[in-house]
Every structure is written in C-alpha cells, then in structure tokens.
C-alpha cells in the first residue's frame, strides 16, 4: 500500500494558509515523534535571547533530529509550539514561514502560551510528528 497524506480543511471552517485543520496519514508509513526542541546548541549553550533567534536554533535542532531519523521538516504533519507568555509570536512565525516556505499543504499546528519552560531562559519549544514512507535502519 502506498503512503497517502491528505490535508483536510472542511467547508465551514476557517481556511488559514499557515496551518491545516487535520492531516490524515494512510498506508505503509514511518511515524517519527520528535520531543520538544528548544534553543540549546550541541554544547548545551542557549542560542539567542529573542524569540526570533531562539526559533532559528529550534529549527536547526529539528532538522538535525529529523535528518538522523531519515526525514525532513517537510515530512512534519503536526507541530506543537509553546511560547513563554508575554512574547509576540510574530518573529517566531516569521522564521517558520521562511523555513517552511510557501507550501500549499502546511501541517496541523497547535500553539500555546505557557508560564515558563524547563529552563527560564528558553522562550520557545517545538515538538513535531513527522511521517515518511521510506524505511530507515535503527541508529
């Protein structure tokens, strides 16, 4: 069975080009659950003190984890984004738009403001679910 990914934006719902209401995955697929990524670099240092700079590092971390799992950012079907209260999400969303591009099939997205994250210097954390139709060995 071939992998089919269907983006669902039903009539009667707001159709926003930034997210999809639901994503259906059918067929032979690998699902990759990526834990919350934050602005920590490989050496453990926090990169950036603005939401924009931290979001840049989060996407670098996501790309690294996905590549090691045999996937890319465009295999993501669901994002969950946490932003510390009091921060304007626009700069972070600008990074997302630049990295994601103008795909006509954006993933499903949930976003929440939170009081704080695991480290008080973190401003944003993103977790993701990616789906691919290829087999990749354990690593």
MDAnalysis code that builds the backbone (N, CA, C; Angstrom):
import MDAnalysis as mda
import numpy as np

u = mda.Universe.empty(417, n_residues=139, atom_resindex=np.repeat(np.arange(139), 3), trajectory=True)
u.add_TopologyAttr("name", ["N", "CA", "C"] * 139)
u.add_TopologyAttr("resid", np.arange(1, 140))
u.add_TopologyAttr("resname", ["UNK", "UNK", "UNK", "UNK", "UNK", "UNK", "UNK", "UNK", "UNK", "UNK", "UNK", "UNK", "UNK", "UNK", "UNK", "UNK", "UNK", "UNK", "UNK", "UNK", "UNK", "UNK", "UNK", "UNK", "UNK", "UNK", "UNK", "UNK", "UNK", "UNK", "UNK", "UNK", "UNK", "UNK", "UNK", "UNK", "UNK", "UNK", "UNK", "UNK", "UNK", "UNK", "UNK", "UNK", "UNK", "UNK", "UNK", "UNK", "UNK", "UNK", "UNK", "UNK", "UNK", "UNK", "UNK", "UNK", "UNK", "UNK", "UNK", "UNK", "UNK", "UNK", "UNK", "UNK", "UNK", "UNK", "UNK", "UNK", "UNK", "UNK", "UNK", "UNK", "UNK", "UNK", "UNK", "UNK", "UNK", "UNK", "UNK", "UNK", "UNK", "UNK", "UNK", "UNK", "UNK", "UNK", "UNK", "UNK", "UNK", "UNK", "UNK", "UNK", "UNK", "UNK", "UNK", "UNK", "UNK", "UNK", "UNK", "UNK", "UNK", "UNK", "UNK", "UNK", "UNK", "UNK", "UNK", "UNK", "UNK", "UNK", "UNK", "UNK", "UNK", "UNK", "UNK", "UNK", "UNK", "UNK", "UNK", "UNK", "UNK", "UNK", "UNK", "UNK", "UNK", "UNK", "UNK", "UNK", "UNK", "UNK", "UNK", "UNK", "UNK", "UNK", "UNK", "UNK", "UNK", "UNK", "UNK"])
u.atoms.positions = np.array([
    [0.848, -1.183, 0.000],
    [0.000, 0.000, 0.000],
    [0.888, 1.237, 0.000],
    [0.577, 2.186, -0.824],
    [1.339, 3.418, -0.933],
    [0.941, 4.404, 0.171],
    [1.877, 5.236, 0.574],
    [1.616, 6.246, 1.593],
    [0.810, 7.388, 0.995],
    [-0.283, 7.743, 1.667],
    [-1.107, 8.872, 1.250],
    [-1.253, 9.814, 2.431],
    [-0.954, 11.071, 2.194],
    [-1.157, 12.105, 3.214],
    [-2.189, 13.073, 2.662],
    [-3.291, 13.224, 3.380],
    [-4.379, 14.087, 2.947],
    [-4.533, 15.234, 3.945],
    [-4.547, 16.453, 3.431],
    [-4.750, 17.643, 4.260],
    [-6.230, 18.009, 4.195],
    [-6.858, 18.155, 5.347],
    [-8.298, 18.372, 5.419],
    [-8.593, 19.754, 5.985],
    [-9.248, 20.569, 5.161],
    [-9.740, 21.883, 5.564],
    [-11.199, 21.958, 5.143],
    [-12.101, 21.436, 5.993],
    [-13.502, 21.302, 5.578],
    [-14.218, 22.639, 5.407],
    [-15.231, 22.601, 4.540],
    [-16.130, 23.745, 4.392],
    [-16.709, 24.083, 5.769],
    [-16.910, 25.340, 6.021],
    [-17.470, 25.765, 7.292],
    [-16.416, 26.025, 8.349],
    [-15.145, 25.773, 8.012],
    [-14.035, 26.045, 8.933],
    [-13.167, 27.137, 8.322],
    [-12.520, 27.895, 9.178],
    [-11.579, 28.915, 8.707],
    [-10.437, 28.232, 7.961],
    [-10.122, 28.707, 6.777],
    [-9.030, 28.139, 5.981],
    [-7.860, 29.101, 6.037],
    [-6.906, 28.813, 6.901],
    [-5.741, 29.660, 7.115],
    [-4.554, 29.049, 6.380],
    [-3.833, 29.825, 5.574],
    [-2.702, 29.250, 4.833],
    [-1.529, 28.838, 5.721],
    [-1.569, 29.167, 6.992],
    [-0.466, 28.839, 7.904],
    [-0.605, 27.461, 8.543],
    [-1.817, 26.869, 8.512],
    [-1.985, 25.557, 9.126],
    [-3.134, 24.817, 8.485],
    [-3.145, 23.507, 8.691],
    [-4.208, 22.641, 8.205],
    [-5.022, 22.171, 9.399],
    [-6.334, 22.048, 9.218],
    [-7.209, 21.629, 10.314],
    [-6.922, 20.192, 10.750],
    [-6.669, 19.296, 9.804],
    [-6.355, 17.898, 10.126],
    [-5.490, 17.325, 9.011],
    [-4.670, 16.345, 9.371],
    [-3.845, 15.645, 8.395],
    [-4.086, 14.150, 8.594],
    [-4.443, 13.467, 7.517],
    [-4.699, 12.029, 7.565],
    [-3.532, 11.313, 6.891],
    [-2.969, 10.316, 7.568],
    [-1.878, 9.520, 7.017],
    [-2.368, 8.087, 6.890],
    [-2.277, 7.543, 5.667],
    [-2.713, 6.176, 5.417],
    [-1.643, 5.431, 4.629],
    [-1.492, 4.155, 4.901],
    [-0.572, 3.324, 4.139],
    [0.635, 2.900, 4.947],
    [1.649, 2.396, 4.238],
    [2.897, 1.981, 4.877],
    [3.711, 3.221, 5.206],
    [3.831, 3.517, 6.467],
    [4.483, 4.760, 6.869],
    [5.332, 4.563, 8.115],
    [6.309, 5.425, 8.244],
    [7.088, 5.530, 9.481],
    [6.651, 6.819, 10.144],
    [6.316, 6.761, 11.408],
    [5.944, 7.954, 12.153],
    [7.069, 8.275, 13.122],
    [7.508, 9.515, 13.101],
    [8.613, 9.975, 13.945],
    [8.064, 11.024, 14.904],
    [8.168, 10.747, 16.185],
    [7.714, 11.682, 17.216],
    [8.945, 12.407, 17.743],
    [9.024, 13.700, 17.502],
    [10.178, 14.489, 17.921],
    [9.809, 15.223, 19.206],
    [10.570, 14.935, 20.254],
    [10.343, 15.599, 21.538],
    [10.591, 17.094, 21.436],
    [10.113, 17.820, 22.412],
    [10.233, 19.274, 22.421],
    [11.663, 19.740, 22.220],
    [11.865, 20.544, 21.187],
    [13.176, 21.113, 20.892],
    [13.194, 22.563, 21.336],
    [14.324, 22.955, 21.907],
    [14.464, 24.331, 22.366],
    [15.731, 24.922, 21.758],
    [16.196, 26.038, 22.289],
    [17.305, 26.780, 21.691],
    [18.673, 26.352, 22.214],
    [18.803, 25.132, 22.709],
    [20.111, 24.663, 23.176],
    [20.931, 24.162, 21.993],
    [22.176, 24.643, 21.897],
    [23.102, 24.176, 20.868],
    [23.685, 22.836, 21.315],
    [24.485, 22.211, 20.448],
    [25.072, 20.906, 20.751],
    [25.902, 20.922, 22.026],
    [26.501, 22.077, 22.341],
    [27.327, 22.174, 23.547],
    [26.510, 22.521, 24.792],
    [25.191, 22.610, 24.634],
    [24.317, 22.900, 25.764],
    [24.070, 24.381, 26.010],
    [24.784, 25.229, 25.304],
    [24.601, 26.672, 25.466],
    [23.300, 27.111, 24.796],
    [22.626, 28.068, 25.414],
    [21.389, 28.593, 24.848],
    [21.749, 29.623, 23.780],
    [21.144, 29.470, 22.608],
    [21.415, 30.349, 21.480],
    [20.317, 31.400, 21.400],
    [20.675, 32.660, 21.560],
    [19.735, 33.764, 21.377],
    [18.971, 34.124, 22.628],
    [18.604, 35.405, 22.665],
    [17.794, 35.897, 23.783],
    [16.520, 36.565, 23.287],
    [16.206, 36.342, 22.003],
    [14.943, 36.810, 21.446],
    [14.186, 35.603, 20.902],
    [12.898, 35.753, 20.753],
    [12.089, 34.656, 20.224],
    [12.544, 34.292, 18.811],
    [12.873, 35.271, 17.995],
    [13.322, 35.006, 16.627],
    [14.614, 34.185, 16.622],
    [15.607, 34.611, 17.382],
    [16.895, 33.905, 17.410],
    [16.740, 32.495, 17.971],
    [15.936, 32.345, 19.010],
    [15.738, 31.014, 19.577],
    [14.968, 30.111, 18.616],
    [14.015, 30.657, 17.897],
    [13.258, 29.857, 16.936],
    [14.176, 29.366, 15.817],
    [15.126, 30.191, 15.394],
    [16.123, 29.769, 14.393],
    [16.861, 28.522, 14.891],
    [17.307, 28.542, 16.158],
    [18.034, 27.396, 16.710],
    [17.125, 26.184, 16.856],
    [15.890, 26.408, 17.240],
    [14.935, 25.299, 17.358],
    [14.804, 24.586, 16.013],
    [14.687, 25.340, 14.929],
    [14.558, 24.719, 13.614],
    [15.835, 23.986, 13.217],
    [16.986, 24.506, 13.571],
    [18.247, 23.782, 13.317],
    [18.235, 22.453, 14.068],
    [17.802, 22.487, 15.329],
    [17.737, 21.257, 16.124],
    [16.738, 20.270, 15.529],
    [15.583, 20.764, 15.110],
    [14.587, 19.897, 14.489],
    [15.143, 19.253, 13.222],
    [15.820, 20.036, 12.398],
    [16.407, 19.488, 11.168],
    [17.428, 18.406, 11.475],
    [18.223, 18.606, 12.517],
    [19.234, 17.619, 12.903],
    [18.586, 16.317, 13.350],
    [17.586, 16.410, 14.208],
    [16.896, 15.216, 14.707],
    [16.184, 14.489, 13.567],
    [15.517, 15.238, 12.713],
    [14.799, 14.626, 11.608],
    [15.752, 13.955, 10.618],
    [16.860, 14.610, 10.300],
    [17.836, 14.026, 9.379],
    [18.352, 12.702, 9.925],
    [18.625, 12.655, 11.230],
    [19.100, 11.412, 11.857],
    [18.026, 10.334, 11.839],
    [16.771, 10.749, 11.643],
    [15.642, 9.819, 11.619],
    [15.174, 9.515, 10.202],
    [15.878, 10.058, 9.207],
    [15.506, 9.811, 7.816],
    [14.358, 10.660, 7.322],
    [14.225, 11.865, 7.862],
    [13.114, 12.741, 7.482],
    [13.604, 14.178, 7.321],
    [12.710, 15.035, 6.850],
    [12.989, 16.462, 6.714],
    [11.859, 17.249, 7.364],
    [12.032, 18.547, 7.453],
    [10.977, 19.398, 8.013],
    [9.669, 19.229, 7.239],
    [9.756, 18.994, 5.936],
    [8.538, 18.892, 5.127],
    [7.826, 17.553, 5.279],
    [8.387, 16.648, 6.078],
    [7.690, 15.408, 6.420],
    [6.824, 15.591, 7.667],
    [6.915, 16.748, 8.291],
    [6.145, 17.006, 9.511],
    [4.677, 17.216, 9.162],
    [3.816, 16.496, 9.887],
    [2.374, 16.630, 9.690],
    [1.713, 17.351, 10.862],
    [2.438, 17.497, 11.993],
    [1.862, 18.147, 13.181],
    [2.950, 18.821, 13.989],
    [2.764, 20.090, 14.261],
    [3.646, 20.852, 15.158],
    [2.874, 21.177, 16.440],
    [3.553, 21.191, 17.559],
    [3.011, 21.766, 18.788],
    [4.042, 22.782, 19.257],
    [3.613, 24.016, 19.393],
    [4.519, 25.128, 19.691],
    [4.138, 25.732, 21.034],
    [5.144, 25.884, 21.889],
    [4.953, 26.511, 23.197],
    [5.797, 27.776, 23.236],
    [5.174, 28.902, 23.590],
    [5.868, 30.186, 23.680],
    [5.611, 30.754, 25.067],
    [6.671, 31.270, 25.684],
    [6.533, 31.858, 27.009],
    [5.642, 33.103, 26.914],
    [4.700, 33.173, 27.843],
    [3.771, 34.292, 27.927],
    [4.489, 35.632, 27.840],
    [3.826, 36.591, 27.183],
    [4.365, 37.938, 27.102],
    [5.226, 38.185, 25.879],
    [5.468, 37.153, 25.074],
    [6.285, 37.316, 23.875],
    [5.392, 37.324, 22.639],
    [5.657, 38.258, 21.764],
    [4.942, 38.357, 20.498],
    [5.376, 37.186, 19.625],
    [4.434, 36.401, 19.124],
    [4.784, 35.224, 18.330],
    [5.178, 35.575, 16.896],
    [4.929, 36.800, 16.464],
    [5.190, 37.182, 15.069],
    [6.632, 36.910, 14.630],
    [7.662, 37.269, 15.409],
    [9.027, 36.971, 14.946],
    [9.287, 35.470, 14.786],
    [8.764, 34.669, 15.679],
    [8.914, 33.219, 15.562],
    [8.157, 32.683, 14.360],
    [6.965, 33.205, 14.127],
    [6.179, 32.778, 12.977],
    [6.883, 33.179, 11.684],
    [7.566, 34.333, 11.695],
    [8.337, 34.757, 10.525],
    [9.428, 33.755, 10.183],
    [10.094, 33.222, 11.212],
    [11.117, 32.196, 10.990],
    [10.458, 30.955, 10.404],
    [9.331, 30.536, 10.978],
    [8.604, 29.366, 10.474],
    [8.267, 29.547, 9.001],
    [7.731, 30.714, 8.622],
    [7.345, 30.943, 7.229],
    [8.557, 30.887, 6.300],
    [9.670, 31.429, 6.742],
    [10.874, 31.415, 5.924],
    [11.400, 29.989, 5.763],
    [11.437, 29.229, 6.866],
    [11.956, 27.862, 6.829],
    [10.997, 26.932, 6.099],
    [9.720, 27.026, 6.387],
    [8.732, 26.136, 5.791],
    [8.496, 26.476, 4.325],
    [8.554, 27.751, 3.983],
    [8.298, 28.170, 2.611],
    [6.827, 28.385, 2.365],
    [6.449, 28.310, 1.111],
    [5.072, 28.614, 0.734],
    [4.302, 27.357, 0.334],
    [4.587, 26.257, 0.981],
    [3.892, 25.015, 0.679],
    [2.388, 25.217, 0.795],
    [1.675, 24.691, -0.168],
    [0.215, 24.801, -0.143],
    [-0.403, 23.827, 0.852],
    [0.427, 22.974, 1.459],
    [-0.073, 21.963, 2.396],
    [0.669, 22.071, 3.724],
    [0.393, 23.112, 4.507],
    [1.064, 23.229, 5.801],
    [0.570, 22.158, 6.764],
    [1.362, 21.882, 7.801],
    [0.956, 20.872, 8.785],
    [-0.155, 21.389, 9.689],
    [-0.726, 20.475, 10.460],
    [-1.627, 20.870, 11.533],
    [-0.750, 21.486, 12.627],
    [-1.231, 22.539, 13.254],
    [-0.418, 23.250, 14.252],
    [-1.262, 23.563, 15.479],
    [-0.669, 23.354, 16.648],
    [-1.248, 23.823, 17.904],
    [-0.222, 24.733, 18.542],
    [-0.678, 25.817, 19.154],
    [0.232, 26.760, 19.790],
    [-0.350, 27.144, 21.138],
    [0.504, 27.220, 22.144],
    [0.041, 27.612, 23.475],
    [1.060, 28.539, 24.124],
    [0.541, 29.520, 24.832],
    [1.397, 30.329, 25.687],
    [1.528, 29.603, 27.014],
    [2.741, 29.584, 27.554],
    [2.997, 28.911, 28.824],
    [3.679, 29.878, 29.779],
    [3.594, 29.583, 31.067],
    [4.223, 30.442, 32.077],
    [5.741, 30.381, 31.978],
    [6.279, 29.191, 31.730],
    [7.726, 29.035, 31.579],
    [8.012, 27.676, 30.960],
    [9.285, 27.484, 30.588],
    [9.727, 26.206, 30.039],
    [10.768, 25.614, 30.981],
    [11.371, 24.493, 30.616],
    [12.290, 23.768, 31.502],
    [13.444, 24.628, 32.012],
    [13.938, 25.520, 31.195],
    [14.984, 26.462, 31.597],
    [14.379, 27.851, 31.488],
    [14.533, 28.703, 32.491],
    [13.903, 30.026, 32.442],
    [14.391, 30.912, 31.296],
    [15.506, 30.549, 30.659],
    [15.994, 31.337, 29.522],
    [15.346, 30.919, 28.205],
    [14.706, 29.744, 28.166],
    [14.032, 29.303, 26.946],
    [12.771, 30.127, 26.732],
    [12.566, 30.568, 25.486],
    [11.382, 31.348, 25.137],
    [10.399, 30.554, 24.277],
    [10.896, 29.491, 23.632],
    [10.067, 28.707, 22.718],
    [10.512, 27.252, 22.743],
    [9.534, 26.367, 22.568],
    [9.808, 24.939, 22.434],
    [8.842, 24.396, 21.397],
    [9.353, 23.535, 20.503],
    [8.512, 22.963, 19.452],
    [8.704, 21.452, 19.430],
    [7.585, 20.727, 19.440],
    [7.625, 19.286, 19.227],
    [6.919, 19.009, 17.907],
    [7.216, 17.856, 17.317],
    [6.685, 17.585, 15.987],
    [6.412, 16.109, 15.792],
    [5.517, 15.827, 14.846],
    [5.265, 14.478, 14.385],
    [5.504, 14.491, 12.879],
    [6.416, 13.618, 12.443],
    [6.723, 13.513, 11.015],
    [6.339, 12.125, 10.527],
    [6.001, 12.034, 9.248],
    [5.620, 10.764, 8.648],
    [6.361, 10.627, 7.322],
    [6.999, 9.465, 7.140],
    [7.652, 9.178, 5.872],
    [7.199, 7.812, 5.388],
    [7.398, 7.572, 4.105],
    [7.044, 6.283, 3.538],
    [8.245, 5.424, 3.255],
    [9.408, 5.823, 3.759],
    [10.630, 5.058, 3.484],
    [11.107, 4.352, 4.731],
    [11.851, 3.284, 4.527],
    [12.411, 2.536, 5.647],
    [13.824, 3.041, 5.939],
    [14.118, 3.243, 7.205],
    [15.451, 3.681, 7.628],
    [15.872, 2.764, 8.758],
    [17.113, 2.300, 8.733],
    [17.600, 1.406, 9.774],
    [17.706, 2.089, 11.121],
    [17.798, 1.276, 12.175],
    [17.931, 1.829, 13.522],
    [19.281, 2.502, 13.646],
    [19.324, 3.565, 14.464],
    [20.581, 4.272, 14.594],
    [20.788, 4.889, 15.910],
])
